[in-house]
Amino acid sequence: MKIIELDIKLPYNKRGKVLNELCNRVKGKIKDIHFLPPTTMGISEIRMEVEVDNTQKLIADLKKIIKDGKISFKVLTEA
């Protein structure tokens, strides 16, 4: 099990659709989530800590979901 921090930047108007898909993928494994207000350019930022077994599979799935935004991650703990 790994706990990773996801930093997702995407257009504000597409945030709800992406979050719905994301919550369906990770189910009850979300440890913490922060929503930052949109910038003047309309880009919203979401930071979340997620507990996962296979980091590469989750990132590949997220890249398919998030087409108009950027995603980065950082491994916080490994067990």
PDB file of N, CA, C and O in Angstrom:
ATOM      1  N   MET A   1       0.825  -1.175   0.000  1.00  0.00           N
ATOM      2  CA  MET A   1       0.000   0.000   0.000  1.00  0.00           C
ATOM      3  C   MET A   1       0.878   1.251   0.000  1.00  0.00           C
ATOM      4  O   MET A   1       1.865   1.344   0.731  1.00  0.00           O
ATOM      5  N   LYS A   2       0.499   2.184  -0.821  1.00  0.00           N
ATOM      6  CA  LYS A   2       1.184   3.465  -0.884  1.00  0.00           C
ATOM      7  C   LYS A   2       0.159   4.565  -0.671  1.00  0.00           C
ATOM      8  O   LYS A   2      -0.998   4.449  -1.075  1.00  0.00           O
ATOM      9  N   ILE A   3       0.604   5.625  -0.033  1.00  0.00           N
ATOM     10  CA  ILE A   3      -0.223   6.825   0.043  1.00  0.00           C
ATOM     11  C   ILE A   3       0.449   7.851  -0.855  1.00  0.00           C
ATOM     12  O   ILE A   3       1.607   8.216  -0.653  1.00  0.00           O
ATOM     13  N   ILE A   4      -0.307   8.310  -1.858  1.00  0.00           N
ATOM     14  CA  ILE A   4       0.237   9.285  -2.799  1.00  0.00           C
ATOM     15  C   ILE A   4      -0.599  10.560  -2.742  1.00  0.00           C
ATOM     16  O   ILE A   4      -1.784  10.541  -2.410  1.00  0.00           O
ATOM     17  N   GLU A   5       0.058  11.667  -3.077  1.00  0.00           N
ATOM     18  CA  GLU A   5      -0.628  12.952  -3.159  1.00  0.00           C
ATOM     19  C   GLU A   5      -0.789  13.296  -4.633  1.00  0.00           C
ATOM     20  O   GLU A   5       0.192  13.386  -5.372  1.00  0.00           O
ATOM     21  N   LEU A   6      -2.030  13.485  -5.051  1.00  0.00           N
ATOM     22  CA  LEU A   6      -2.329  13.865  -6.426  1.00  0.00           C
ATOM     23  C   LEU A   6      -2.571  15.364  -6.476  1.00  0.00           C
ATOM     24  O   LEU A   6      -3.281  15.913  -5.633  1.00  0.00           O
ATOM     25  N   ASP A   7      -1.987  16.021  -7.455  1.00  0.00           N
ATOM     26  CA  ASP A   7      -2.212  17.444  -7.686  1.00  0.00           C
ATOM     27  C   ASP A   7      -2.801  17.560  -9.087  1.00  0.00           C
ATOM     28  O   ASP A   7      -2.108  17.350 -10.083  1.00  0.00           O
ATOM     29  N   ILE A   8      -4.086  17.896  -9.151  1.00  0.00           N
ATOM     30  CA  ILE A   8      -4.807  17.928 -10.416  1.00  0.00           C
ATOM     31  C   ILE A   8      -5.197  19.364 -10.735  1.00  0.00           C
ATOM     32  O   ILE A   8      -5.813  20.046  -9.915  1.00  0.00           O
ATOM     33  N   LYS A   9      -4.837  19.814 -11.923  1.00  0.00           N
ATOM     34  CA  LYS A   9      -5.217  21.144 -12.389  1.00  0.00           C
ATOM     35  C   LYS A   9      -6.047  20.969 -13.652  1.00  0.00           C
ATOM     36  O   LYS A   9      -5.603  20.351 -14.620  1.00  0.00           O
ATOM     37  N   LEU A  10      -7.277  21.529 -13.633  1.00  0.00           N
ATOM     38  CA  LEU A  10      -8.162  21.375 -14.768  1.00  0.00           C
ATOM     39  C   LEU A  10      -9.125  22.558 -14.830  1.00  0.00           C
ATOM     40  O   LEU A  10      -9.283  23.287 -13.851  1.00  0.00           O
ATOM     41  N   PRO A  11      -9.764  22.746 -15.975  1.00  0.00           N
ATOM     42  CA  PRO A  11     -10.735  23.839 -16.097  1.00  0.00           C
ATOM     43  C   PRO A  11     -11.870  23.683 -15.084  1.00  0.00           C
ATOM     44  O   PRO A  11     -12.348  22.578 -14.830  1.00  0.00           O
ATOM     45  N   TYR A  12     -12.286  24.810 -14.514  1.00  0.00           N
ATOM     46  CA  TYR A  12     -13.290  24.804 -13.452  1.00  0.00           C
ATOM     47  C   TYR A  12     -14.606  24.173 -13.906  1.00  0.00           C
ATOM     48  O   TYR A  12     -15.248  23.463 -13.132  1.00  0.00           O
ATOM     49  N   ASN A  13     -15.008  24.421 -15.137  1.00  0.00           N
ATOM     50  CA  ASN A  13     -16.301  23.915 -15.596  1.00  0.00           C
ATOM     51  C   ASN A  13     -16.301  22.397 -15.819  1.00  0.00           C
ATOM     52  O   ASN A  13     -17.376  21.814 -15.960  1.00  0.00           O
ATOM     53  N   LYS A  14     -15.156  21.748 -15.856  1.00  0.00           N
ATOM     54  CA  LYS A  14     -15.084  20.288 -16.037  1.00  0.00           C
ATOM     55  C   LYS A  14     -14.744  19.561 -14.742  1.00  0.00           C
ATOM     56  O   LYS A  14     -14.590  18.340 -14.735  1.00  0.00           O
ATOM     57  N   ARG A  15     -14.626  20.307 -13.650  1.00  0.00           N
ATOM     58  CA  ARG A  15     -14.204  19.734 -12.382  1.00  0.00           C
ATOM     59  C   ARG A  15     -15.187  18.693 -11.856  1.00  0.00           C
ATOM     60  O   ARG A  15     -14.757  17.642 -11.380  1.00  0.00           O
ATOM     61  N   GLY A  16     -16.477  18.947 -11.925  1.00  0.00           N
ATOM     62  CA  GLY A  16     -17.478  18.025 -11.394  1.00  0.00           C
ATOM     63  C   GLY A  16     -17.476  16.677 -12.091  1.00  0.00           C
ATOM     64  O   GLY A  16     -17.554  15.634 -11.441  1.00  0.00           O
ATOM     65  N   LYS A  17     -17.387  16.697 -13.400  1.00  0.00           N
ATOM     66  CA  LYS A  17     -17.384  15.453 -14.168  1.00  0.00           C
ATOM     67  C   LYS A  17     -16.144  14.617 -13.839  1.00  0.00           C
ATOM     68  O   LYS A  17     -16.233  13.402 -13.664  1.00  0.00           O
ATOM     69  N   VAL A  18     -14.994  15.279 -13.758  1.00  0.00           N
ATOM     70  CA  VAL A  18     -13.746  14.580 -13.455  1.00  0.00           C
ATOM     71  C   VAL A  18     -13.775  14.017 -12.039  1.00  0.00           C
ATOM     72  O   VAL A  18     -13.336  12.889 -11.817  1.00  0.00           O
ATOM     73  N   LEU A  19     -14.285  14.786 -11.076  1.00  0.00           N
ATOM     74  CA  LEU A  19     -14.352  14.305  -9.694  1.00  0.00           C
ATOM     75  C   LEU A  19     -15.290  13.114  -9.556  1.00  0.00           C
ATOM     76  O   LEU A  19     -15.019  12.200  -8.778  1.00  0.00           O
ATOM     77  N   ASN A  20     -16.369  13.115 -10.289  1.00  0.00           N
ATOM     78  CA  ASN A  20     -17.290  11.981 -10.264  1.00  0.00           C
ATOM     79  C   ASN A  20     -16.587  10.717 -10.747  1.00  0.00           C
ATOM     80  O   ASN A  20     -16.685   9.672 -10.104  1.00  0.00           O
ATOM     81  N   GLU A  21     -15.886  10.800 -11.861  1.00  0.00           N
ATOM     82  CA  GLU A  21     -15.141   9.646 -12.393  1.00  0.00           C
ATOM     83  C   GLU A  21     -14.042   9.215 -11.420  1.00  0.00           C
ATOM     84  O   GLU A  21     -13.830   8.023 -11.199  1.00  0.00           O
ATOM     85  N   LEU A  22     -13.348  10.192 -10.843  1.00  0.00           N
ATOM     86  CA  LEU A  22     -12.248   9.898  -9.930  1.00  0.00           C
ATOM     87  C   LEU A  22     -12.745   9.186  -8.677  1.00  0.00           C
ATOM     88  O   LEU A  22     -12.133   8.213  -8.235  1.00  0.00           O
ATOM     89  N   CYS A  23     -13.829   9.652  -8.111  1.00  0.00           N
ATOM     90  CA  CYS A  23     -14.389   9.014  -6.915  1.00  0.00           C
ATOM     91  C   CYS A  23     -14.872   7.597  -7.208  1.00  0.00           C
ATOM     92  O   CYS A  23     -14.791   6.726  -6.342  1.00  0.00           O
ATOM     93  N   ASN A  24     -15.365   7.359  -8.403  1.00  0.00           N
ATOM     94  CA  ASN A  24     -15.773   6.011  -8.779  1.00  0.00           C
ATOM     95  C   ASN A  24     -14.578   5.079  -8.886  1.00  0.00           C
ATOM     96  O   ASN A  24     -14.699   3.888  -8.601  1.00  0.00           O
ATOM     97  N   ARG A  25     -13.423   5.602  -9.291  1.00  0.00           N
ATOM     98  CA  ARG A  25     -12.214   4.776  -9.439  1.00  0.00           C
ATOM     99  C   ARG A  25     -11.595   4.419  -8.095  1.00  0.00           C
ATOM    100  O   ARG A  25     -11.225   3.266  -7.877  1.00  0.00           O
ATOM    101  N   VAL A  26     -11.475   5.394  -7.185  1.00  0.00           N
ATOM    102  CA  VAL A  26     -10.743   5.147  -5.947  1.00  0.00           C
ATOM    103  C   VAL A  26     -11.633   4.763  -4.774  1.00  0.00           C
ATOM    104  O   VAL A  26     -11.129   4.341  -3.733  1.00  0.00           O
ATOM    105  N   LYS A  27     -12.945   4.899  -4.924  1.00  0.00           N
ATOM    106  CA  LYS A  27     -13.935   4.501  -3.904  1.00  0.00           C
ATOM    107  C   LYS A  27     -13.588   5.090  -2.536  1.00  0.00           C
ATOM    108  O   LYS A  27     -13.480   6.311  -2.417  1.00  0.00           O
ATOM    109  N   GLY A  28     -13.409   4.268  -1.502  1.00  0.00           N
ATOM    110  CA  GLY A  28     -13.198   4.746  -0.135  1.00  0.00           C
ATOM    111  C   GLY A  28     -11.749   4.910   0.255  1.00  0.00           C
ATOM    112  O   GLY A  28     -11.431   4.890   1.444  1.00  0.00           O
ATOM    113  N   LYS A  29     -10.859   5.074  -0.708  1.00  0.00           N
ATOM    114  CA  LYS A  29      -9.432   5.141  -0.416  1.00  0.00           C
ATOM    115  C   LYS A  29      -8.903   6.569  -0.311  1.00  0.00           C
ATOM    116  O   LYS A  29      -7.695   6.762  -0.175  1.00  0.00           O
ATOM    117  N   ILE A  30      -9.771   7.568  -0.371  1.00  0.00           N
ATOM    118  CA  ILE A  30      -9.340   8.964  -0.285  1.00  0.00           C
ATOM    119  C   ILE A  30      -9.106   9.301   1.183  1.00  0.00           C
ATOM    120  O   ILE A  30     -10.008   9.165   2.009  1.00  0.00           O
ATOM    121  N   LYS A  31      -7.897   9.740   1.502  1.00  0.00           N
ATOM    122  CA  LYS A  31      -7.540  10.101   2.870  1.00  0.00           C
ATOM    123  C   LYS A  31      -7.850  11.562   3.158  1.00  0.00           C
ATOM    124  O   LYS A  31      -8.378  11.887   4.221  1.00  0.00           O
ATOM    125  N   ASP A  32      -7.522  12.456   2.209  1.00  0.00           N
ATOM    126  CA  ASP A  32      -7.684  13.889   2.405  1.00  0.00           C
ATOM    127  C   ASP A  32      -7.873  14.534   1.040  1.00  0.00           C
ATOM    128  O   ASP A  32      -7.308  14.075   0.047  1.00  0.00           O
ATOM    129  N   ILE A  33      -8.670  15.600   0.992  1.00  0.00           N
ATOM    130  CA  ILE A  33      -8.896  16.281  -0.280  1.00  0.00           C
ATOM    131  C   ILE A  33      -9.050  17.776  -0.011  1.00  0.00           C
ATOM    132  O   ILE A  33      -9.699  18.183   0.954  1.00  0.00           O
ATOM    133  N   HIS A  34      -8.438  18.593  -0.886  1.00  0.00           N
ATOM    134  CA  HIS A  34      -8.512  20.045  -0.790  1.00  0.00           C
ATOM    135  C   HIS A  34      -8.873  20.616  -2.156  1.00  0.00           C
ATOM    136  O   HIS A  34      -8.286  20.244  -3.172  1.00  0.00           O
ATOM    137  N   PHE A  35      -9.845  21.523  -2.166  1.00  0.00           N
ATOM    138  CA  PHE A  35     -10.238  22.213  -3.384  1.00  0.00           C
ATOM    139  C   PHE A  35      -9.742  23.651  -3.281  1.00  0.00           C
ATOM    140  O   PHE A  35     -10.098  24.371  -2.348  1.00  0.00           O
ATOM    141  N   LEU A  36      -8.931  24.060  -4.227  1.00  0.00           N
ATOM    142  CA  LEU A  36      -8.464  25.439  -4.251  1.00  0.00           C
ATOM    143  C   LEU A  36      -9.331  26.232  -5.221  1.00  0.00           C
ATOM    144  O   LEU A  36      -9.787  25.684  -6.225  1.00  0.00           O
ATOM    145  N   PRO A  37      -9.565  27.504  -4.942  1.00  0.00           N
ATOM    146  CA  PRO A  37     -10.433  28.299  -5.822  1.00  0.00           C
ATOM    147  C   PRO A  37      -9.807  28.468  -7.200  1.00  0.00           C
ATOM    148  O   PRO A  37      -8.587  28.397  -7.344  1.00  0.00           O
ATOM    149  N   PRO A  38     -10.637  28.689  -8.210  1.00  0.00           N
ATOM    150  CA  PRO A  38     -10.104  28.843  -9.566  1.00  0.00           C
ATOM    151  C   PRO A  38      -9.290  30.128  -9.712  1.00  0.00           C
ATOM    152  O   PRO A  38      -9.534  31.123  -9.030  1.00  0.00           O
ATOM    153  N   THR A  39      -8.332  30.077 -10.606  1.00  0.00           N
ATOM    154  CA  THR A  39      -7.518  31.253 -10.907  1.00  0.00           C
ATOM    155  C   THR A  39      -8.297  32.177 -11.835  1.00  0.00           C
ATOM    156  O   THR A  39      -9.424  31.870 -12.223  1.00  0.00           O
ATOM    157  N   THR A  40      -7.700  33.293 -12.184  1.00  0.00           N
ATOM    158  CA  THR A  40      -8.363  34.220 -13.107  1.00  0.00           C
ATOM    159  C   THR A  40      -8.486  33.625 -14.500  1.00  0.00           C
ATOM    160  O   THR A  40      -9.301  34.085 -15.300  1.00  0.00           O
ATOM    161  N   MET A  41      -7.696  32.621 -14.796  1.00  0.00           N
ATOM    162  CA  MET A  41      -7.770  31.939 -16.084  1.00  0.00           C
ATOM    163  C   MET A  41      -8.815  30.812 -16.082  1.00  0.00           C
ATOM    164  O   MET A  41      -9.051  30.187 -17.117  1.00  0.00           O
ATOM    165  N   GLY A  42      -9.438  30.552 -14.927  1.00  0.00           N
ATOM    166  CA  GLY A  42     -10.474  29.526 -14.835  1.00  0.00           C
ATOM    167  C   GLY A  42      -9.944  28.132 -14.559  1.00  0.00           C
ATOM    168  O   GLY A  42     -10.638  27.145 -14.805  1.00  0.00           O
ATOM    169  N   ILE A  43      -8.719  28.037 -14.050  1.00  0.00           N
ATOM    170  CA  ILE A  43      -8.112  26.735 -13.752  1.00  0.00           C
ATOM    171  C   ILE A  43      -8.292  26.441 -12.268  1.00  0.00           C
ATOM    172  O   ILE A  43      -7.891  27.236 -11.418  1.00  0.00           O
ATOM    173  N   SER A  44      -8.892  25.305 -11.965  1.00  0.00           N
ATOM    174  CA  SER A  44      -9.127  24.880 -10.592  1.00  0.00           C
ATOM    175  C   SER A  44      -8.077  23.838 -10.218  1.00  0.00           C
ATOM    176  O   SER A  44      -7.617  23.069 -11.063  1.00  0.00           O
ATOM    177  N   GLU A  45      -7.705  23.825  -8.934  1.00  0.00           N
ATOM    178  CA  GLU A  45      -6.700  22.873  -8.471  1.00  0.00           C
ATOM    179  C   GLU A  45      -7.290  22.017  -7.359  1.00  0.00           C
ATOM    180  O   GLU A  45      -7.961  22.517  -6.456  1.00  0.00           O
ATOM    181  N   ILE A  46      -7.029  20.724  -7.443  1.00  0.00           N
ATOM    182  CA  ILE A  46      -7.509  19.753  -6.460  1.00  0.00           C
ATOM    183  C   ILE A  46      -6.291  18.987  -5.956  1.00  0.00           C
ATOM    184  O   ILE A  46      -5.510  18.454  -6.743  1.00  0.00           O
ATOM    185  N   ARG A  47      -6.142  18.939  -4.644  1.00  0.00           N
ATOM    186  CA  ARG A  47      -5.069  18.147  -4.048  1.00  0.00           C
ATOM    187  C   ARG A  47      -5.710  17.077  -3.191  1.00  0.00           C
ATOM    188  O   ARG A  47      -6.559  17.369  -2.349  1.00  0.00           O
ATOM    189  N   MET A  48      -5.304  15.843  -3.405  1.00  0.00           N
ATOM    190  CA  MET A  48      -5.886  14.758  -2.630  1.00  0.00           C
ATOM    191  C   MET A  48      -4.839  13.715  -2.292  1.00  0.00           C
ATOM    192  O   MET A  48      -3.904  13.472  -3.056  1.00  0.00           O
ATOM    193  N   GLU A  49      -5.016  13.105  -1.131  1.00  0.00           N
ATOM    194  CA  GLU A  49      -4.183  11.992  -0.707  1.00  0.00           C
ATOM    195  C   GLU A  49      -5.011  10.722  -0.865  1.00  0.00           C
ATOM    196  O   GLU A  49      -6.138  10.627  -0.378  1.00  0.00           O
ATOM    197  N   VAL A  50      -4.427   9.754  -1.555  1.00  0.00           N
ATOM    198  CA  VAL A  50      -5.138   8.523  -1.889  1.00  0.00           C
ATOM    199  C   VAL A  50      -4.274   7.329  -1.511  1.00  0.00           C
ATOM    200  O   VAL A  50      -3.058   7.348  -1.701  1.00  0.00           O
ATOM    201  N   GLU A  51      -4.907   6.293  -0.975  1.00  0.00           N
ATOM    202  CA  GLU A  51      -4.217   5.048  -0.655  1.00  0.00           C
ATOM    203  C   GLU A  51      -4.431   4.077  -1.816  1.00  0.00           C
ATOM    204  O   GLU A  51      -5.568   3.729  -2.134  1.00  0.00           O
ATOM    205  N   VAL A  52      -3.336   3.639  -2.452  1.00  0.00           N
ATOM    206  CA  VAL A  52      -3.440   2.769  -3.621  1.00  0.00           C
ATOM    207  C   VAL A  52      -2.458   1.609  -3.531  1.00  0.00           C
ATOM    208  O   VAL A  52      -1.457   1.664  -2.816  1.00  0.00           O
ATOM    209  N   ASP A  53      -2.776   0.555  -4.281  1.00  0.00           N
ATOM    210  CA  ASP A  53      -1.872  -0.582  -4.411  1.00  0.00           C
ATOM    211  C   ASP A  53      -0.990  -0.413  -5.646  1.00  0.00           C
ATOM    212  O   ASP A  53       0.217  -0.647  -5.589  1.00  0.00           O
ATOM    213  N   ASN A  54      -1.592  -0.010  -6.753  1.00  0.00           N
ATOM    214  CA  ASN A  54      -0.880   0.099  -8.025  1.00  0.00           C
ATOM    215  C   ASN A  54      -0.929   1.553  -8.504  1.00  0.00           C
ATOM    216  O   ASN A  54      -1.916   1.991  -9.094  1.00  0.00           O
ATOM    217  N   THR A  55       0.141   2.281  -8.242  1.00  0.00           N
ATOM    218  CA  THR A  55       0.199   3.710  -8.572  1.00  0.00           C
ATOM    219  C   THR A  55       0.161   3.940 -10.070  1.00  0.00           C
ATOM    220  O   THR A  55      -0.548   4.832 -10.537  1.00  0.00           O
ATOM    221  N   GLN A  56       0.899   3.165 -10.824  1.00  0.00           N
ATOM    222  CA  GLN A  56       0.986   3.367 -12.275  1.00  0.00           C
ATOM    223  C   GLN A  56      -0.365   3.164 -12.951  1.00  0.00           C
ATOM    224  O   GLN A  56      -0.704   3.896 -13.881  1.00  0.00           O
ATOM    225  N   LYS A  57      -1.137   2.188 -12.500  1.00  0.00           N
ATOM    226  CA  LYS A  57      -2.460   1.945 -13.080  1.00  0.00           C
ATOM    227  C   LYS A  57      -3.390   3.115 -12.789  1.00  0.00           C
ATOM    228  O   LYS A  57      -4.139   3.544 -13.667  1.00  0.00           O
ATOM    229  N   LEU A  58      -3.350   3.636 -11.556  1.00  0.00           N
ATOM    230  CA  LEU A  58      -4.198   4.775 -11.198  1.00  0.00           C
ATOM    231  C   LEU A  58      -3.842   5.998 -12.033  1.00  0.00           C
ATOM    232  O   LEU A  58      -4.736   6.685 -12.527  1.00  0.00           O
ATOM    233  N   ILE A  59      -2.561   6.281 -12.198  1.00  0.00           N
ATOM    234  CA  ILE A  59      -2.130   7.436 -12.990  1.00  0.00           C
ATOM    235  C   ILE A  59      -2.539   7.271 -14.449  1.00  0.00           C
ATOM    236  O   ILE A  59      -2.967   8.238 -15.080  1.00  0.00           O
ATOM    237  N   ALA A  60      -2.415   6.068 -14.995  1.00  0.00           N
ATOM    238  CA  ALA A  60      -2.826   5.822 -16.380  1.00  0.00           C
ATOM    239  C   ALA A  60      -4.327   6.038 -16.543  1.00  0.00           C
ATOM    240  O   ALA A  60      -4.766   6.624 -17.533  1.00  0.00           O
ATOM    241  N   ASP A  61      -5.116   5.567 -15.575  1.00  0.00           N
ATOM    242  CA  ASP A  61      -6.568   5.785 -15.625  1.00  0.00           C
ATOM    243  C   ASP A  61      -6.913   7.262 -15.535  1.00  0.00           C
ATOM    244  O   ASP A  61      -7.792   7.743 -16.250  1.00  0.00           O
ATOM    245  N   LEU A  62      -6.225   7.981 -14.660  1.00  0.00           N
ATOM    246  CA  LEU A  62      -6.500   9.410 -14.493  1.00  0.00           C
ATOM    247  C   LEU A  62      -6.141  10.208 -15.735  1.00  0.00           C
ATOM    248  O   LEU A  62      -6.826  11.174 -16.069  1.00  0.00           O
ATOM    249  N   LYS A  63      -5.082   9.819 -16.417  1.00  0.00           N
ATOM    250  CA  LYS A  63      -4.705  10.525 -17.653  1.00  0.00           C
ATOM    251  C   LYS A  63      -5.751  10.345 -18.738  1.00  0.00           C
ATOM    252  O   LYS A  63      -5.925  11.221 -19.586  1.00  0.00           O
ATOM    253  N   LYS A  64      -6.454   9.205 -18.718  1.00  0.00           N
ATOM    254  CA  LYS A  64      -7.545   8.991 -19.674  1.00  0.00           C
ATOM    255  C   LYS A  64      -8.738   9.879 -19.341  1.00  0.00           C
ATOM    256  O   LYS A  64      -9.424  10.367 -20.239  1.00  0.00           O
ATOM    257  N   ILE A  65      -8.986  10.087 -18.042  1.00  0.00           N
ATOM    258  CA  ILE A  65     -10.118  10.901 -17.603  1.00  0.00           C
ATOM    259  C   ILE A  65      -9.833  12.389 -17.801  1.00  0.00           C
ATOM    260  O   ILE A  65     -10.682  13.129 -18.298  1.00  0.00           O
ATOM    261  N   ILE A  66      -8.642  12.820 -17.414  1.00  0.00           N
ATOM    262  CA  ILE A  66      -8.284  14.243 -17.442  1.00  0.00           C
ATOM    263  C   ILE A  66      -7.592  14.541 -18.760  1.00  0.00           C
ATOM    264  O   ILE A  66      -6.394  14.300 -18.912  1.00  0.00           O
ATOM    265  N   LYS A  67      -8.344  15.060 -19.699  1.00  0.00           N
ATOM    266  CA  LYS A  67      -7.783  15.353 -21.016  1.00  0.00           C
ATOM    267  C   LYS A  67      -7.367  16.813 -21.147  1.00  0.00           C
ATOM    268  O   LYS A  67      -6.401  17.122 -21.844  1.00  0.00           O
ATOM    269  N   ASP A  68      -8.093  17.715 -20.481  1.00  0.00           N
ATOM    270  CA  ASP A  68      -7.814  19.146 -20.615  1.00  0.00           C
ATOM    271  C   ASP A  68      -6.968  19.700 -19.482  1.00  0.00           C
ATOM    272  O   ASP A  68      -6.718  20.905 -19.447  1.00  0.00           O
ATOM    273  N   GLY A  69      -6.526  18.876 -18.568  1.00  0.00           N
ATOM    274  CA  GLY A  69      -5.783  19.361 -17.421  1.00  0.00           C
ATOM    275  C   GLY A  69      -4.444  18.676 -17.265  1.00  0.00           C
ATOM    276  O   GLY A  69      -3.990  17.940 -18.141  1.00  0.00           O
ATOM    277  N   LYS A  70      -3.817  18.940 -16.114  1.00  0.00           N
ATOM    278  CA  LYS A  70      -2.533  18.332 -15.792  1.00  0.00           C
ATOM    279  C   LYS A  70      -2.652  17.577 -14.482  1.00  0.00           C
ATOM    280  O   LYS A  70      -3.443  17.940 -13.611  1.00  0.00           O
ATOM    281  N   ILE A  71      -1.868  16.536 -14.355  1.00  0.00           N
ATOM    282  CA  ILE A  71      -1.852  15.761 -13.122  1.00  0.00           C
ATOM    283  C   ILE A  71      -0.404  15.476 -12.748  1.00  0.00           C
ATOM    284  O   ILE A  71       0.415  15.119 -13.594  1.00  0.00           O
ATOM    285  N   SER A  72      -0.110  15.640 -11.477  1.00  0.00           N
ATOM    286  CA  SER A  72       1.200  15.260 -10.961  1.00  0.00           C
ATOM    287  C   SER A  72       0.975  14.523  -9.650  1.00  0.00           C
ATOM    288  O   SER A  72      -0.063  14.687  -9.010  1.00  0.00           O
ATOM    289  N   PHE A  73       1.935  13.722  -9.257  1.00  0.00           N
ATOM    290  CA  PHE A  73       1.783  12.973  -8.014  1.00  0.00           C
ATOM    291  C   PHE A  73       3.101  12.867  -7.295  1.00  0.00           C
ATOM    292  O   PHE A  73       4.175  13.008  -7.880  1.00  0.00           O
ATOM    293  N   LYS A  74       2.987  12.611  -5.997  1.00  0.00           N
ATOM    294  CA  LYS A  74       4.149  12.467  -5.146  1.00  0.00           C
ATOM    295  C   LYS A  74       3.834  11.343  -4.169  1.00  0.00           C
ATOM    296  O   LYS A  74       2.762  11.331  -3.565  1.00  0.00           O
ATOM    297  N   VAL A  75       4.758  10.398  -4.009  1.00  0.00           N
ATOM    298  CA  VAL A  75       4.573   9.291  -3.081  1.00  0.00           C
ATOM    299  C   VAL A  75       4.926   9.782  -1.680  1.00  0.00           C
ATOM    300  O   VAL A  75       6.046  10.228  -1.431  1.00  0.00           O
ATOM    301  N   LEU A  76       3.952   9.695  -0.764  1.00  0.00           N
ATOM    302  CA  LEU A  76       4.184  10.150   0.604  1.00  0.00           C
ATOM    303  C   LEU A  76       4.728   9.038   1.493  1.00  0.00           C
ATOM    304  O   LEU A  76       5.695   9.250   2.224  1.00  0.00           O
ATOM    305  N   THR A  77       4.117   7.849   1.438  1.00  0.00           N
ATOM    306  CA  THR A  77       4.598   6.713   2.221  1.00  0.00           C
ATOM    307  C   THR A  77       4.477   5.436   1.409  1.00  0.00           C
ATOM    308  O   THR A  77       3.616   5.306   0.540  1.00  0.00           O
ATOM    309  N   GLU A  78       5.354   4.506   1.713  1.00  0.00           N
ATOM    310  CA  GLU A  78       5.289   3.173   1.117  1.00  0.00           C
ATOM    311  C   GLU A  78       5.244   2.173   2.241  1.00  0.00           C
ATOM    312  O   GLU A  78       5.951   2.316   3.238  1.00  0.00           O
ATOM    313  N   ALA A  79       4.411   1.154   2.085  1.00  0.00           N
ATOM    314  CA  ALA A  79       4.322   0.134   3.138  1.00  0.00           C
ATOM    315  C   ALA A  79       4.495  -1.243   2.537  1.00  0.00           C
ATOM    316  O   ALA A  79       4.452  -2.240   3.257  1.00  0.00           O
TER     317      ALA A  79
END
